[in-house]
Amino acid sequence: MDVARAGFLLLLGARLGHAATLAPAPPHAEVVVLPDGRWIPAYKLVPQPETAHLREPRSLPNDPLFPDQWHLRNTGSGGGTAGIDLNVTNWWDWVGTNRLGAGVVIGIVDSGVEYTHPDLAANYRPTLSWDYLSGDADPFPTGGTFHGTAVAGLAAARGHNALGVSGVAPRAGFA
């Protein structure tokens, strides 16, 4: 098991409340030893020059509620400050589907997700889902708690489908 995977599994186990143990740190690996003797990989950040690019949106999603999603594209309407947003629309490429989250799965750990919602169904990954409240594999919300649905929509609603809204990563899966 490589050091990065071992560190991820250690952190995942700690988050889920599971005891995680690892073999002693590899002798030549750069690691951070935790107070209880466990270790995680240490990553060195290397500064690299970046060139700032001003880009015009290639195209915006055709979802009818997209103009209300000021967090994705703030035009200043409604008294907001134009440009104060997540700055993702200039990088979306609807034609090539680049930079839309394809191949990524986002974990939504919340009150449940209405995965049958038309803007969410295409991106739902049922084989990776778990309902921590009910202890089963069906995360559909019960009792009228739909916060997780809103979170999943912000992250990965299927955009450019002329239905409702677009997520930040509209081609990413979610579980």
C-alpha positions in Angstrom: 0.0 0.0 0.0 1.5 3.4 -1.0 2.0 6.1 1.6 -0.7 8.4 0.2 -3.4 5.6 0.2 -2.4 4.5 3.7 -2.7 8.1 5.0 -6.1 8.5 3.3 -7.4 5.3 4.9 -6.0 6.4 8.3 -7.8 9.7 8.1 -11.0 8.1 6.8 -11.0 5.6 9.6 -10.4 8.3 12.2 -13.3 10.3 10.7 -15.6 7.3 10.9 -14.6 6.5 14.5 -12.8 3.3 13.5 -9.5 2.3 15.1 -6.9 2.5 12.4 -3.5 1.0 12.7 -0.6 1.1 10.3 2.7 -0.5 10.1 5.7 1.6 11.2 6.5 4.5 8.8 8.7 3.6 5.9 12.3 4.5 6.7 12.8 6.9 3.8 9.3 8.4 3.5 8.5 11.9 4.7 5.8 11.5 7.3 4.2 13.3 10.2 4.0 11.2 13.4 0.8 11.9 15.4 0.9 12.0 19.2 -0.5 8.5 19.5 2.2 7.0 17.3 0.2 6.8 14.1 1.7 8.5 11.0 0.4 10.2 8.0 2.2 11.2 4.8 3.8 14.6 4.7 3.5 16.5 1.4 5.9 19.2 0.4 4.3 22.1 -1.3 6.5 23.3 -4.2 5.7 26.8 -5.5 5.2 26.8 -9.3 4.6 29.8 -11.5 1.1 30.2 -12.7 -0.2 32.4 -15.4 -3.4 34.2 -14.8 -5.8 34.0 -17.7 -9.0 36.0 -18.2 -11.4 33.8 -19.9 -14.8 34.4 -21.4 -17.4 31.7 -20.7 -17.6 29.3 -23.6 -21.3 28.9 -22.9 -23.5 29.1 -19.9 -25.9 26.3 -18.9 -29.4 26.4 -20.3 -31.0 25.6 -17.0 -33.9 28.0 -16.3 -32.9 28.7 -12.7 -29.2 29.3 -13.5 -29.5 33.1 -13.6 -30.5 32.9 -9.9 -27.4 31.0 -9.0 -25.4 34.0 -8.0 -22.8 31.7 -6.3 -21.8 30.4 -9.8 -22.1 33.7 -11.7 -22.8 36.9 -9.9 -23.7 39.6 -12.4 -24.6 42.1 -9.7 -28.4 41.8 -10.1 -30.4 42.0 -7.0 -27.9 44.3 -5.3 -25.0 41.8 -5.3 -21.5 42.7 -6.1 -20.7 41.5 -9.7 -17.9 39.0 -9.9 -18.1 37.8 -6.3 -18.8 34.2 -7.0 -17.0 30.8 -7.3 -15.4 31.8 -10.6 -16.2 28.4 -12.3 -18.2 29.4 -15.3 -15.2 30.7 -17.3 -13.7 27.2 -17.0 -16.6 25.1 -17.9 -16.5 23.5 -21.3 -19.9 22.1 -22.2 -18.9 21.0 -25.6 -15.8 19.0 -24.5 -17.2 18.3 -21.0 -13.8 19.3 -19.6 -13.5 20.7 -16.2 -17.0 19.7 -15.2 -16.1 17.0 -12.7 -16.4 13.9 -14.9 -14.7 11.0 -13.2 -15.0 12.5 -9.7 -17.4 11.2 -7.0 -18.4 13.6 -4.2 -19.5 12.1 -0.9 -22.6 13.9 0.6 -22.8 13.0 4.3 -25.9 14.9 5.4 -29.6 14.3 6.2 -30.3 12.3 3.1 -30.5 13.0 -0.6 -33.5 12.9 -2.8 -31.6 11.1 -5.5 -34.6 10.7 -7.7 -34.7 14.5 -8.3 -34.5 15.2 -12.1 -31.3 17.3 -11.6 -29.6 14.7 -9.4 -30.7 11.3 -10.8 -28.1 11.1 -13.6 -25.2 11.7 -11.2 -26.2 9.5 -8.4 -23.9 6.5 -7.6 -26.1 4.1 -5.6 -23.4 1.4 -5.2 -21.3 3.9 -3.2 -24.1 5.3 -1.0 -24.8 4.7 2.7 -27.4 6.2 5.0 -25.6 6.7 8.3 -28.9 7.8 10.1 -30.9 4.7 9.2 -27.9 2.3 8.8 -28.8 1.1 5.3 -27.9 1.7 1.7 -30.8 3.9 0.9 -30.0 7.6 1.6 -33.4 8.9 0.6 -34.4 11.5 3.2 -37.2 10.8 5.7 -39.2 13.1 7.9 -39.0 16.1 5.6 -35.3 16.8 6.0 -33.9 17.8 2.6 -30.8 19.6 3.4 -28.6 16.9 1.9 -30.6 17.3 -1.4 -29.7 21.0 -1.5 -26.0 20.2 -0.7 -25.9 17.6 -3.5 -27.5 20.0 -5.9 -24.9 22.7 -5.1 -22.1 20.3 -5.7 -23.3 18.1 -8.5 -26.7 18.9 -10.0 -26.7 17.9 -13.7 -26.3 21.2 -15.5 -27.0 22.2 -19.1 -30.1 19.9 -19.2 -32.7 22.6 -19.4 -34.3 21.4 -16.1 -33.5 23.5 -13.1 -30.1 24.4 -11.8 -26.4 23.4 -12.3 -24.0 22.2 -9.7 -20.4 23.4 -9.4 -19.3 20.1 -10.9 -22.3 19.1 -13.0 -20.7 15.9 -14.4 -19.4 14.6 -11.1 -21.1 11.7 -9.5 -22.3 11.8 -5.9 -23.0 9.2 -3.2 
